[in-house]
Structures are given as structure tokens and as C-alpha cells.
Amino acid sequence: MFPDPALTALRALLGDRLTTSPAVLDQHAASETHVTARSPDAVAFPETTAEVAALMRICASHGLPVIGWGAGTSLEGHALAVRGGVTVDFTRMDRLIEVRAEDMIARVQPGITREALNADLRATGLMFPVDPGANATIGGMAATRASGTTAVRYGTMRDAVLGLEVVLADGRVIRTGTAAPKSSAGYDLTALFVGSEGTLGLITELTLRLHGQPEAISAAVCAFPGMAEAVDCVIATIQSGIPMARIEFLDDASVRACNAHAGMALPEVPHLLVEFHGSPAGVAEQAARFGELAEAFGSRGFQWADRTEDRTRLWKMRHNAYPAIVASRPGATAVVTDVCVPISRLAEAVAETQADIAASGIPGPILGHVGDGNFHAILLVRRDDPDELATAKALAGRMAERALRFGGTITGEHGIGIGKKGHMAAEHGDAWAVMGAIKAALDPAGLMNPGKLVEDQ
Amino acid sequence: MFPDPALTALRALLGDRLTTSPAVLDQHAASETHVTARSPDAVAFPETTAEVAALMRICASHGLPVIGWGAGTSLEGHALAVRGGVTVDFTRMDRLIEVRAEDMIARVQPGITREALNADLRATGLMFPVDPGANATIGGMAATRASGTTAVRYGTMRDAVLGLEVVLADGRVIRTGTAAPKSSAGYDLTALFVGSEGTLGLITELTLRLHGQPEAISAAVCAFPGMAEAVDCVIATIQSGIPMARIEFLDDASVRACNAHAGMALPEVPHLLVEFHGSPAGVAEQAARFGELAEAFGSRGFQWADRTEDRTRLWKMRHNAYPAIVASRPGATAVVTDVCVPISRLAEAVAETQADIAASGIPGPILGHVGDGNFHAILLVRRDDPDELATAKALAGRMAERALRFGGTITGEHGIGIGKKGHMAAEHGDAWAVMGAIKAALDPAGLMNPGKLVEDQ
């Protein structure tokens, strides 16, 4: 339970911005996930790093868990308060602090969303390319090491974050990284905190690498006779060195859902959605080279989207594939899971997964960022049907095991949270214990987002 | 001193491959550095990970320090045995274990050099692009988070290493990363060990990202009226998004040395050396766009090197700039130091450094990987002149402080070792203590390369 002195101290610090209202607690007890958890005891809305540090000191002195909260879009229960405590909602720390156009970097607060950031950047000619689909916060994306459709070209949050300000478990504030493009000055703490899911500290500021808005963009959608041909085309494309900006796979079931619920009229076969960024001549060359490869792998129905509105429509369809797929089974809810494998094993991994899903009796379209070997299954289960939920979780578990068997990882971009902890020992062996040792060194009382990522202490 | 039972156990493990011969100890007590240190007590030449793990367990049980050794080319005394112990020389673990061409990855042992690796890769059409100049080992390059001339395009060792096998301080063997291109499964231990300078464990295997050998390459050298114009041209080039493969700066003193000692006949003004990789059309476009920019910034004497032999000559000159500069002052030895700053501050940082060096009375040509904001001073001091050595160290110290003042880092690619430890608190503040806490968690007895990177325990 929540000790009164802690509540008093937090209220003195934050006033109305510390709430125990049941509606707000409920809001922060649910996320886009199949994982259930209890509510936090309170939700805080700090406005400055100093407030976060003071909050952390209060919680540390009372042994209260502290959980970071961005937009609540994570998929494995990362931001749920499994042991109660204070959820720190970064909604009010959402500023773009500074753009340094010459250095192509920006400093932001963790609560800014990627769409808001890109809207703010538009006039500068720069962009922040990491795009996980959901309009997540940059802090949340860093915490889960998110990536998405453009990672094949611009990298993941691992590559996008140049430096951090972090509030540690004891309330100290540290800075990692610098504004220089690279450094070999000691342990890469930036990389350690990116992907640490709030278990080592709370990110209160980020320095991000930006990229120039491409001079020219071209996109296309192309149909393939089968999944294997589409995936083999992806492998050949990556190997040929064409700097694809996006190369996304939709299986036939995903295409069917997009046709029905996103107003498309594509042939119901596997598709690749591709995008090219560069100079006008560069884009034309890339597109021509990809076109030749796609044709060689049996692609037909190649539709170009050179106009902005056509491209927007195409990527809107891709981003809306998730709701379209969920809508394709009335009354269903989704268990969304991702794995990532070496690209050479991608066709096998997808084929085995499709067969496993088909045998399970529940629908589960597959789509993904195949240029990275990363794919998702959207497993559709009837709401409140525990048997189907168990089936979906078992399928997700087998996907994770399969990814390991193929030399891959149990998650390419969604993270561990609560949902995938059961597979960490299988992926990492003794290295999971090393993660636990780092956690214990930085958060000896186990207050930072307890119950996530590392083995329970 | 070296306890007899430890020596007996290590000899039983390694036979002749454990030596205490003075000549071998001396060899491992010196490196390309101005830092002096004592000899190790023994040098081991293991051939397998199991031997490294067994060695580590023996040393741990006797409280003996263990220091990794690659090619001895590090510049800040990283591989010196400041407290004695056993230096582990990876010369006999130098195999390319596996190339997975479809996945564009290779597994290697730590003792393979980058030149040997690229020779082995030649027929595959793939390459390992990280190029720090010296023919360092891949294990050593990972340990120091090396980069070099191609980092502007292909990244540093941070980007190049996909996974590791590491022997920990207690002899456990862990694996970090997978063969998948990305992962969000837990703390990024790969990034933590890359750049940890052997203070957290010994790297016994690496999985590396490879790149396709470029279809077309073009290079050029161009003269600028002054340093500021050359640097401003670099800034404009990076911002314009031209995917430079290399963009290197030589100041007038560096050019003078190359003319005298590397058989060149360049005008003795600041120069940029550039290289473009891509398709033939892509390279032609990049080169044309760079040419326009260079001209706008007053470049003259543009010399193209499209033929392989001309390119080889150009980059040989760049790689031999170091010995050429050392030779430019008879009887001198060099204190080589590097810093890295945000590119917007590069011209100021170089100008201040040049002025500081000019006022010091010792020669110090400047050159560097300016596309990354990274530059080096090669401070030439008379051998055995303690005053000049002190002057050079003071200059290097002021360079580090200047880099911090400009928002940069005390080292872009050389690392900390012994030489730069004194600046770690200034760069990292409390984050240096976090590094110490991680070190203490993973190596509580302080046996892994003691005296380096973290604060003395």
C-alpha cells in the first residue's frame, strides 16, 4: 500500500500533478497488450527533470516502485505497474528543446511523440525517421529500442539516440553521450539505457540524430506469386546494396484485411511495399534496379506511387493494417507478437509460422519489416475467450522459440516487458544473469519498473 | 609477484604457450603510446575459448590481473599491464570462422587483423569497412570502439559488431546478440562490451556486419585556400546528404610532411581527400555534387583518382601520413591524440588547437576524419626530452578540455586506456561512477585490465 508520508511528499512536490483518481489509475493500468497487471497507486505528471529526480528520491526513501509512461502503445506490458507504485507520465515533458541544424541533431523531452517531433521539424528540412507505426513518444521508443518500417535504411533507436539525460534509482541525474557524432570515451551508457525499458533509470531528455528530408521519394507496391518469392526478392535486394528506405511484407491474409477494411483493391497474394529516398536520379536508379529484381522473382501488378497523395495512401494502408486486420474478425482482439531472424532464414521462419497458425484454428495474418528479418503475427482471438488467448500465447511462444532455432531473437522491436520474460533465459543463457547483475548494481532496491526484462530479484 | 601455483596451473593448461621469457614480456610492455607501464608477469597464447575461460578461472582464483592483447597498436596504453598479471595475446585465435554471405555477416576470432579479414573476404564480394589505419586486430578494434576513415559512411565498431562471445571475470562464457540484424531483447550487452577496453571481459569471438564491395569507387584530393573553407565544405557536404565513403582533412603541415616523406607533390595548403562508393551512376552523381560544393568553397587543384592504382596511392599517402609526419622532425617521437566535436564547432576547434600548438613551440600537424567531427594532432617531441613530452601532454589535455567545451568528447576513436582517464570525470560527471558500478558488478575483484577506463577501485 501507498504510505501516507510518501503521498504527502509527492503532493507537496507536484500538487495536482500527482493523482490517485481511479479513472487516471485505470488509464495507466491498460496498454495495447494481452498482459494484465494491477494499477499503479498514483500517477505523476512532472514538468522538469528536477521534479523527476525529486520524485525518485521520495519513492526511493519509501521503497516505492517507479514506472515510466509514454503513450501507452508498447505491446508487452512494459509500462504496467505490476507491484503498484508511481507511474510517471511524461505527457507534460513533451518539448522539442533545440534543433541544431548544422549538426543534424535535436534535443527533446521524452514525452514528445514522433509525429509531433516531425511536424516541428518540417520547416528545418530535417526529419526523425524512426517509425514504429504507433504515434509513440520518443522516450518510450528509446526505452523499448523501437524501430519499424524505416530501420532498414536509417537504423533503430539504437542508432538514432546520440545521448541521454537519465534520472537514476537514487535520484542522481546523469548525462550520457555528447553532441559529437561518435565517441570512444568509456562504456556506451547511451546504448545500455536505450532498450532498458525503464528498469535502470528514467529518461528525461534525449539527443537525437536527424536526417535530411529526402529530395526525392518514390514508392511502390508489388504482388508476388508466393511468400517465398517475395522474401527471396527482399534478400536479393538487400544483398545488391540498394539503399531501400522501406521494404515491407504483407501476407495474403493481411492484404485481404486491407482490401476489406482499408479500402484497397489489391490482388489477394503476398505483397511488398517499398520506398526509395535520395536525389531524383538516385531514386530513379534504385527504383529501376529494384523493379528488375522484383520482376525476376515473379512480381506482377507493380503499382508506382510517385505522387505524395498516392504514397500517403499506401503507407496509411500499411499503418492501418493493424486495425484492418483486427476488424477482419468481428469481436476479436489481437495478440501482436514479433520476432527477428537472419534474413537467410526468413522464408523458412515465415512458412513454419504460417503453417503453425493455420493449424491452430485462429486467424493470424503476418506482416513485417522484412528487410531486417523482422516480422509480426497479429493473432486474432475472441474477446474473453481464455482458450483462444491461450492458443495465441502458445503460438507466440513457439514463434519466439523458432526464431532462436533459426539464430534470431525473440523480439526485433517490441521488447521484453512482462510478455517475453519467459524466453530471456533461452535467448541469453548466462548473459541474462549479467543483465541482472547490471540491474542490481544500478537499482539495488529493485524499484525501477520492477517485474520487467530481468529475472525477478 | 607471480605465485608459483598459478604458474604451474597455467603451464599445465597451455604448455609452451605460456611464457615468462623477458623478450616476450618486453614486447608486451610497449605499445604505440607515450604511456609507460610495467611488464606483465606472463604472456599467454590461447587457441580456444575454453582455454581463455580456464586461464581466467586460474587467474581469478589467484587474484591475478588479465589483460587482452591484439596487435599492440592502441594509442592510450590500453593493453599495458599496469599491475602485472597475465597478458592474453590473441595471435593464435585469428581465424575467420564463417562467412554467411546471404546474411552479410561473418564470425571471426578476435586475433584476425582487418587486412587479413578483408583478404579472406575478397572472393565473396563482401568487405569489412571499418579502417582505423593501423592493421589492428578485430578484437582490439572492438575493445576500443575503433573507427577511422570510413566511419562517416559505414559507422564505427559500435555499428559493425552484431554479437560477441565474451569470457567474464569468473570464467563464465556468454554470448551477446544474435545473427538477426536487430533485437530489442534486453540490455544491449554487445554495445556495452564494445569499447569496454577489456575491463569487463575478454572478447573471444565476434559476429560482424559486412557490406557489399562497392560496384564503383571514385576518389579525389582537393586543395582549399584555408582550413575554414575545407571544414565548411565538409559541413555542407554532410548536410547535403551526399553519402561520402570517406572525407578526410589534412592541414598544411600534414601535406608538407606527405610531400617530403610520402613522395607527393601537393600544394602546401589544407586538403580534403574524399571517396565515393556506389553504382557507377550513383558515384558519378555524388562526385559531381561534391565537386560543385568544393568549388563553391574555393577548392582548386581538384585531382580525381578513378583508377585503382591512383586511389591506392592516395589512401596509402593518407595511411602513411603518420610515419611521414613523424619523419618530418628528425629524432622525434609522436604523441598522437584525438578528439571529436559537433561538426558545427569543428572549424573553431581546429583553429584554436592549431594556435595552441603553434604557441607551444613543438610541431603538431593536424589531420582527421572530419566528416565525423573527429581530428588528430600528431605532436612531435624529441625522444627523451621530458620537457617536450610534458608540453605535448599538456597540449593533448587542453585539446580534450576544448572538445568538452565545444560539446564534444575527449576521444572520438582512440579510447581512454591510461592516457585519458584523467579527463573522464570532466566528460561524464556522475555517469563515470555508473561505469564504475557496472565494472564492480561484473568484475568485483578488479582483475580485468585494471587501471584502465574506470576510476581506480
Interface residues (C-beta under 8 A of the other chain):
Chain A: R100 A101 E102 D103 M104 I105 T144 R145 A146 S147 A151 T156 R158 D159 L168 R172 V173 I174 R175 T176 T178 A179 A180 P181 K182 S183 S184 A185 G186 Y187 D188 L189 A191 L192 V194 G195 S196 L200 H211 G212 P214 E215 I235 I238 Q239 S240 G241 P243 S279 A281 G282 E285 R289 C340 V341 P342 I343 S344 D372 G373 N374 A403 L404 G407 G408 T409 I410 T411 G412 E413 H414 G415 I416 K420 H423 M424 E427 H428 G429 D430 A431 W432 V434 M435 A437 I438 A440 A441 L442 L453 V454
Chain B: R100 A101 E102 D103 M104 I105 T144 R145 A146 S147 A151 T156 R158 D159 L168 R172 V173 I174 R175 T176 T178 A179 A180 P181 K182 S183 S184 A185 G186 Y187 D188 L189 A191 L192 V194 G195 S196 L200 H211 G212 P214 E215 I235 I238 Q239 S240 G241 P243 S279 A281 G282 E285 R289 C340 V341 P342 I343 S344 D372 G373 N374 A403 L404 G407 G408 T409 I410 T411 G412 E413 H414 G415 I416 K420 M424 E427 H428 G429 D430 A431 W432 V434 M435 A437 I438 A440 A441 L442 L453 V454
